[in-house]
Structures are given as C-alpha cells and as structure tokens.
C-alpha cells in the first residue's frame, strides 16, 4: 500500500519540533525549584530526551490518543456552534533515542495515526462534515519517519524554504513549576508554513508534562515517567474541505510512553496490522 502524502504542518513539525521548543522558566516553590538547573540548555536537552523516550537506546512506543475539535470565531454563537468535537485520533510513535558525545540528543522515530468516530469506537473511512454536511473520504492513516538532533544551540533541521518556527536558532528552554514532589514542565512553539503559491498556514503547539521532582533530578534515570499532553491550535486539515472558511482546529493528545509494544491497546494493534501489515515489526535503528 502506498503511504498517503502528508504535506501538512504536522509532517514538518515531526522533524523540527519533536525535540525542541521555547518557553519561559518560572518557579512557584523557590525552595524546591532551586534544585532544578534553570535555563541550563544541556539539562533541558537531557530532560526532553528522557520525557520523549529512553536515552539507553531501547525502542519505546508512545501511545497517542486524542480528539480534534473545530472552533468557529464569532461573538454570541451557540456553544454547540462555537466549538465541537469533530473526530478522535489514535496513534503510536516508535522511537529510539541517544545522547551524542557533545551532549546533543539524537532520535529516530516512526509514527502512525488513524481517525476514529467522535462518539463511537469505530475507525473512520467516511466522515460527514458537520459544518457543510458533505460526506468525505477519510485518509486511511497518517504517518512519517523522523530524524532529529537537538543541540544546546537549538535543533538541527533541514526543512527548506517556507518553514519558520520560534524554536529555531535558540537554546532549548523549558518552563518548570514545582510543588513538592510534583513538577510541571511546559514548552511552546509557533510555526508558519508558506507554500509555493505564498499561502500561509500557522500553528501554535504546547507540550505539557507532569513528573516526580525526584525523578527529574535523578541523573541515573534514562527515562522520565510522566503524564503528557500535546495541544495544537492549527488550520483546517485539507481533507475536511474547509479551506476559506473562518475557524481553526484544536488538537488535544494525551500520551504515555511504553517500553513494550504488547502494552498498546490490542484493538489498535489489530487495526494497525490490518492496514499496515508488518510495519511495527520493521527494524528501527540509527541507519533507518
């Protein structure tokens, strides 16, 4: 089966933003947060690597379920018109990570995502657009391989003209907020894509983790257990045929990093194997 093209902002973000974003370091519990190396780019590089994967180099599987919402601007709109759940998504990111001799973080990853009905546990092949009433064909899956390197000077990316992002050319920064044994970590980045015709597409992405403070400061750990959410305010997806209409989509993904593929939901694994047989079994290494 030929992989559907994925020219949207998410593909480029996989390479440029999977490992980097900007933020403002803050503290609400000064006595505890003094232990966290604030504005330490090397510490932030290692922390991002531990949160997203495992620096030991073992393969991890990030389970990525979530919902995509439509938001229509306009004062006084009925609640059901201003914002509504359009469809859900289910995906997995297969990843390997390692630290290089200079302290940079390198990763290889592959990801696959499927669209799911907003109210029923049914993978979508057709979808009725609630704004237009049009019956549309749903892409069978989304996915792309990614190669990323994050240095203390910022991400090393090669995405060509037409890609702008607030993380480029800047040391990676994270926002820390600690209360006792819990630490909240956030980062955000804004992106603008310009196509050959000069049309712009914009996105604001926010990563947020909650982890144990002791784990965050434990240099022996190669993986940092956490709860994780990814929020994105972006343009309409092309396949929804909403171009030219006012509004945006809001992505909300809630993920967990797993060390065993068997820990992924069996229903998802069956669907992945049916649509993309053998893909999850293909070797993931530093030459792939």
C-alpha positions in Angstrom: 0.0 0.0 0.0 1.3 3.4 -0.9 1.7 5.8 2.0 -0.6 8.8 1.6 1.3 12.0 1.4 1.2 14.2 4.5 2.2 17.7 3.4 0.6 19.4 6.4 2.3 21.2 9.2 2.5 18.0 11.3 5.0 16.3 9.0 7.5 19.2 9.2 7.0 19.5 12.9 7.9 15.9 13.4 11.4 16.7 12.2 11.8 20.2 13.6 9.8 20.2 16.8 9.7 16.7 18.1 12.7 17.7 20.2 12.7 21.4 20.6 10.5 24.4 21.7 10.8 27.6 23.6 9.5 28.6 27.0 10.0 30.9 30.0 11.4 29.3 33.1 9.3 30.1 36.2 9.2 28.9 39.8 6.4 28.8 42.4 8.2 26.9 45.1 11.6 28.6 45.3 13.0 26.3 48.0 12.4 23.3 45.8 13.0 24.7 42.3 16.5 25.9 43.2 17.5 22.3 42.8 16.4 22.4 39.1 19.1 23.8 36.9 17.1 26.7 35.5 18.0 27.9 32.0 20.5 25.1 31.6 20.4 24.1 28.0 22.3 20.8 28.5 19.9 19.8 31.3 16.9 20.7 29.1 18.2 18.6 26.2 18.6 15.6 28.5 15.2 16.2 30.1 13.4 16.3 26.7 15.1 13.1 25.7 14.1 11.3 28.9 10.5 12.6 28.6 10.0 11.6 25.0 11.9 8.3 25.0 14.7 6.4 26.7 18.3 7.5 26.4 19.5 3.9 26.8 18.7 3.4 23.2 15.9 0.9 23.7 12.8 1.1 21.5 9.8 2.8 23.1 6.2 3.0 22.0 4.3 6.3 22.7 0.5 5.7 22.7 -1.1 8.9 21.3 -5.0 9.0 21.6 -6.8 12.3 21.4 -9.6 14.4 19.9 -9.7 17.1 17.2 -12.1 20.0 17.8 -13.5 22.6 15.5 -13.6 26.2 16.7 -15.6 28.9 14.8 -15.0 32.5 15.7 -17.9 34.8 16.4 -19.4 36.6 19.4 -22.6 35.1 20.8 -22.6 31.9 18.9 -24.4 29.0 20.5 -22.0 26.7 22.4 -22.5 23.8 20.0 -21.6 26.1 17.1 -18.6 27.8 18.6 -16.8 24.5 19.5 -17.5 20.9 18.8 -15.6 17.5 18.7 -15.0 16.6 15.1 -13.3 13.2 15.3 -10.9 11.3 17.5 -7.4 10.0 16.7 -5.3 7.0 17.8 -1.7 6.7 17.1 1.7 5.3 18.1 5.2 6.7 17.9 8.0 4.1 17.8 11.3 5.8 18.9 14.9 5.3 19.7 17.0 8.0 21.5 20.6 8.6 22.5 23.0 11.3 23.7 25.9 12.1 21.5 29.4 12.9 22.8 28.8 16.6 22.5 25.7 16.3 24.6 23.2 16.6 21.7 20.1 14.4 21.6 19.6 12.3 18.5 16.4 10.3 17.7 14.9 8.1 15.1 11.1 7.6 15.1 8.2 6.4 13.0 4.6 7.2 13.7 1.2 6.1 12.5 -2.2 7.6 13.3 -5.8 6.7 12.5 -9.0 8.7 12.6 -11.8 7.5 14.9 -15.5 8.5 15.1 -16.1 11.2 17.7 -18.7 9.2 19.6 -18.2 5.6 18.7 -15.1 3.3 18.8 -15.1 3.0 15.0 -12.2 3.7 12.8 -13.3 6.1 10.1 -13.3 5.6 6.3 -16.0 8.2 5.6 -16.9 11.3 7.6 -19.8 13.7 7.5 -18.6 17.3 7.9 -21.0 18.8 10.5 -20.3 22.3 9.1 -21.0 21.6 5.4 -23.0 18.4 5.5 -20.6 17.0 2.9 -19.7 13.2 3.1 -15.9 12.9 2.8 -13.4 10.2 2.4 -11.1 10.0 5.4 -7.3 9.3 4.9 -6.7 5.7 5.9 -3.8 6.7 8.0 -1.1 9.4 8.6 2.5 8.8 9.3 6.1 9.7 8.6 9.6 8.8 9.6 11.6 11.4 11.5 15.3 12.0 12.2 16.0 14.7 14.8 19.0 16.2 16.5 18.7 18.7 19.4 21.8 20.6 20.5 22.3 23.1 23.2 22.2 25.7 20.5 18.8 24.5 19.2 17.5 21.9 16.8 19.4 20.9 13.7 16.8 20.8 10.9 16.7 20.9 7.2 13.2 21.7 6.1 13.8 24.1 3.2 12.2 27.5 2.5 8.8 28.3 3.7 9.2 26.9 7.2 9.5 29.3 10.2 9.4 28.3 13.9 10.2 30.1 17.1 12.5 27.3 18.4 15.0 27.6 15.6 18.4 29.0 16.4 17.7 29.2 20.1 18.9 27.1 23.1 16.1 24.8 24.2 14.2 26.2 27.2 11.6 24.5 29.4 9.2 26.1 31.9 9.3 24.4 35.3 6.7 24.7 38.1 7.3 22.6 41.2 5.1 21.9 44.2 6.7 19.3 46.5 7.2 16.0 44.7 5.4 17.1 41.5 6.9 19.2 38.8 5.0 20.6 35.8 7.1 21.1 32.6 5.8 23.0 29.6 7.2 24.3 26.3 5.5 26.0 23.3 6.4 26.9 19.7 4.7 28.8 16.9 5.1 27.8 13.3 4.3 29.4 9.9 4.4 27.4 6.7 4.4 29.1 3.3 3.6 27.1 0.2 4.8 27.8 -3.4 1.8 30.0 -4.0 2.5 32.2 -1.0 -0.3 30.8 1.2 0.4 30.7 4.9 -0.5 28.1 7.5 0.0 28.8 11.2 0.1 26.6 14.3 0.8 27.0 18.0 1.8 23.8 19.7 2.1 23.3 23.5 3.7 20.3 25.2 3.0 19.7 28.9 4.3 17.0 31.3 3.8 16.2 34.9 6.5 14.1 36.6 8.0 13.4 40.1 10.5 16.0 41.1 12.9 13.4 42.4 12.9 11.6 39.0 13.6 14.9 37.2 16.7 15.4 39.3 17.9 11.8 39.2 20.8 11.7 36.7 20.8 7.9 36.8 17.5 7.6 35.0 17.4 7.2 31.2 13.6 7.6 31.0 11.5 10.1 32.9 8.0 8.7 33.7 5.3 11.4 33.2 1.8 12.2 32.1 1.9 14.1 28.9 -0.5 16.3 26.8 0.1 17.9 23.4 -2.2 20.8 22.4 -2.2 22.4 19.0 -4.2 25.3 17.6 -3.9 24.9 13.8 -5.5 25.4 10.4 -8.3 23.2 9.0 -6.9 19.9 7.7 -7.1 19.9 3.8 -9.1 16.7 3.6 -12.0 18.3 5.5 -12.5 20.8 2.7 -12.9 23.7 5.0 -10.3 26.0 3.3 -11.5 29.5 3.1 -14.0 29.2 6.0 -13.3 31.0 9.2 -12.2 28.9 12.1 -9.5 26.5 13.3 -8.9 23.1 14.7 -7.8 22.3 18.2 -5.8 19.1 18.7 -5.7 17.6 22.2 -3.5 14.4 22.5 -2.9 12.6 25.8 0.1 10.3 25.6 2.1 7.7 27.6 5.5 6.2 26.8 5.5 2.4 26.9 8.5 0.1 26.8 6.6 -2.9 25.4 4.5 -3.0 22.3 2.2 -5.5 23.9 1.1 -2.7 26.3 -0.6 -0.9 23.4 -4.3 -1.5 23.1 -5.0 -4.8 21.3 -7.8 -3.2 19.2 -5.3 -0.6 17.9 -2.6 -3.2 17.2 -5.1 -5.3 15.2 -6.1 -2.3 13.1 -2.5 -1.3 12.5 -1.7 -4.8 11.4 -4.7 -4.9 9.1 -4.0 -1.6 7.4 -0.2 -1.7 7.5 0.9 -5.3 7.9 4.3 -5.8 9.5 5.2 -2.1 9.8 5.6 -2.2 13.6 7.9 -5.2 13.2 10.3 -3.5 10.8 13.7 -2.8 12.5 14.2 0.8 13.8 17.9 1.7 14.0 20.3 4.5 13.5 20.7 3.8 9.8 16.9 3.7 9.1 
